[in-house]
Amino acid sequence: MNSGSFRRPYGLMFHHFHGEGHPKIQGSLSADNLRSIIEFFGLNNILSAEDWHKQVMSGNFNSQQTCLTFDDSLRCQYDIALPILQDYDIKAFWFVYTAPLENKIQ
């Protein structure tokens, strides 16, 4: 499948990564998997979080472009995904799960 043969998502959300001391679990990605995803979509089609937000708010959103999001602020994201984002100079959305900070473990 080539990158033009499917409807592009507005954002790609990531959770668990394995490697570098983080165990492989169901659905986790390796550093190489993340690199492959970035290469598949193409750097010119991945917007920084700020640019994605600006385009959506201005009504000038290009549906061929996407952003990257990281959910739950997991240590494996910081250890494995962040260095890759830095290599590609990609700024992503990072969503922090705050319930544990408020002693509201669910």
C-alpha positions in Angstrom: 0.0 0.0 0.0 1.4 3.4 -0.8 0.7 6.5 1.4 -1.7 8.0 -1.1 -4.1 5.0 -1.2 -6.0 5.5 2.0 -7.7 8.3 3.9 -5.1 10.1 6.1 -5.8 10.5 9.8 -5.7 13.9 11.3 -3.4 12.7 14.0 -1.5 9.6 14.9 -1.7 8.6 18.6 1.0 6.5 20.2 1.2 4.8 23.6 3.7 2.1 24.5 7.2 1.5 23.0 9.6 -1.3 23.7 13.4 -1.5 23.8 16.0 0.1 26.0 14.8 -1.5 29.2 11.1 -1.3 28.3 9.4 -4.7 27.8 7.7 -5.7 24.6 3.9 -5.8 25.3 0.9 -6.3 23.1 0.6 -3.3 20.8 4.0 -1.7 21.7 6.2 -0.3 19.0 10.0 -0.3 18.6 12.1 2.7 17.6 12.4 1.2 14.1 8.6 0.9 13.9 8.2 4.6 14.7 10.9 5.6 12.2 9.0 3.5 9.6 5.7 5.2 10.3 7.4 8.7 10.0 9.0 7.7 6.7 5.7 6.2 5.4 3.8 9.5 6.1 6.7 11.7 5.0 8.1 14.6 7.0 6.4 17.1 4.7 3.0 15.6 5.8 3.7 15.6 9.5 3.0 19.0 11.1 4.4 20.3 14.4 1.7 20.4 17.1 1.8 24.2 16.9 1.4 24.3 13.1 -1.4 21.7 13.2 -3.3 23.7 15.8 -2.9 26.9 13.8 -4.1 25.3 10.6 -7.2 23.8 12.3 -8.1 27.0 14.1 -7.7 29.2 10.9 -9.9 26.8 8.9 -7.0 26.2 6.5 -6.4 22.5 7.4 -4.9 20.3 4.7 -6.3 16.8 5.1 -3.1 15.4 3.7 -1.2 16.4 6.8 -1.2 14.9 10.2 0.3 15.4 13.6 1.8 13.0 16.2 0.3 12.6 19.7 1.6 10.7 22.7 -0.9 9.7 25.3 -0.5 9.2 29.1 3.1 10.5 29.4 4.7 7.1 29.6 8.4 6.8 30.4 8.9 4.6 27.3 7.7 7.5 25.1 10.4 9.8 26.6 13.1 7.2 26.4 12.4 5.7 22.9 10.1 8.1 20.9 11.4 11.5 22.0 15.0 11.0 20.6 13.5 9.9 17.3 11.3 13.0 17.2 14.4 15.1 17.9 16.3 13.4 15.1 13.5 14.4 12.7 12.9 17.8 14.4 9.2 16.9 14.9 7.3 18.7 17.7 4.3 16.5 18.9 1.4 16.8 21.2 2.1 15.2 24.6 -1.0 14.5 26.7 -0.4 14.0 30.4 -2.5 11.7 32.5 -2.9 13.8 35.7 -5.1 11.6 37.9 -2.1 10.0 39.7 -0.7 13.5 40.5 -4.0 14.2 42.3 -4.0 10.8 44.1 -7.0 9.8 41.9 -5.8 6.4 40.8 -8.5 4.9 38.6 
